[in-house]
Amino acid sequence: MVKQNLLHLHSLGKTYKSRDGLVTALAGLDLDIHQGEIFGLLGPNGAGKTTTVKMIMGLMRPSSGTIVFRGQGLAMADTRSRFGYLPENYRPNPNLTVGEYINCQIQLAAAPEKTAPAAELLKMVGLAHCPKRRVANLSKGMGQRLGLAQAFAGNPDFLILDEPTSGLDPIGQSEVIDLLIAEKEAGKTIFFCSHILSEVARLCDRIGILVAGELRFLGTVDDFLSKWQAADLDEGFRKEVQCARS
């Protein structure tokens, strides 16, 4: 069965100047994200994962290449009205209460009438007990849950999550994994970056592995394990990175 492409990246590249000269953060990335899948983008620190996410979201201008969503090219200034986004370093307004913040995000959403009420969004991420608590008084894990709630505002078709379980304890990580599986079953498409390979193995239909701005692997977890004859994703990942750096 042919998969329908939701997002297409063609020769996407990013270079910038530094004191050491021209640095390539991403080198001509070609990547398709399929409708209804969970896709995991992996790589060591500095591989280009967050750079890729920022360019998809229109927060950073590509040096080269194109981004196509549902057959339409996206420029930097174009709105991403059907995207839900959780950035790597999520910093909500500390002066609002949890409830005020989520209500604000619902109003900012492209289709607020399609969004679940704030109370339902907070319940979804385990924050139903603290709508009146100030954002400034949340723990890191609770702040991450709030970030997930705002990503769901507007009932987006496509979720882009950069390290979605960062700062969560093992129970919280498991709850988020279950939530993402439920979102996929509801028809959502999820693109996420993570350093926690056990959750990648559990969640992803396909993975891509970036090393030094280059896509080294694209396919299923099983195909990747077969490539390296690895017992688990951690072992295969180490071998892939070591091979790329040798």
QUIURDA-V354307 format. One record per helix or strand of 2 or more residues. SS is the DSSP state (helix for helix, strand for strand). FROM is the first residue (numbers start at 0). TO is the last residue. If there is no record, write none. Layout:
ss:SS from:FROM to:TO
ss:SS from:FROM to:TO
//
This chain:
ss:strand from:4 to:17
ss:strand from:20 to:33
ss:strand from:37 to:42
ss:helix from:48 to:55
ss:strand from:63 to:68
ss:strand from:71 to:72
ss:strand from:82 to:85
ss:helix from:97 to:107
ss:helix from:111 to:113
ss:helix from:117 to:123
ss:helix from:134 to:136
ss:helix from:139 to:151
ss:strand from:157 to:161
ss:helix from:169 to:184
ss:strand from:188 to:192
ss:helix from:196 to:202
ss:strand from:205 to:210
ss:strand from:213 to:218
ss:helix from:220 to:227
ss:helix from:232 to:244
//
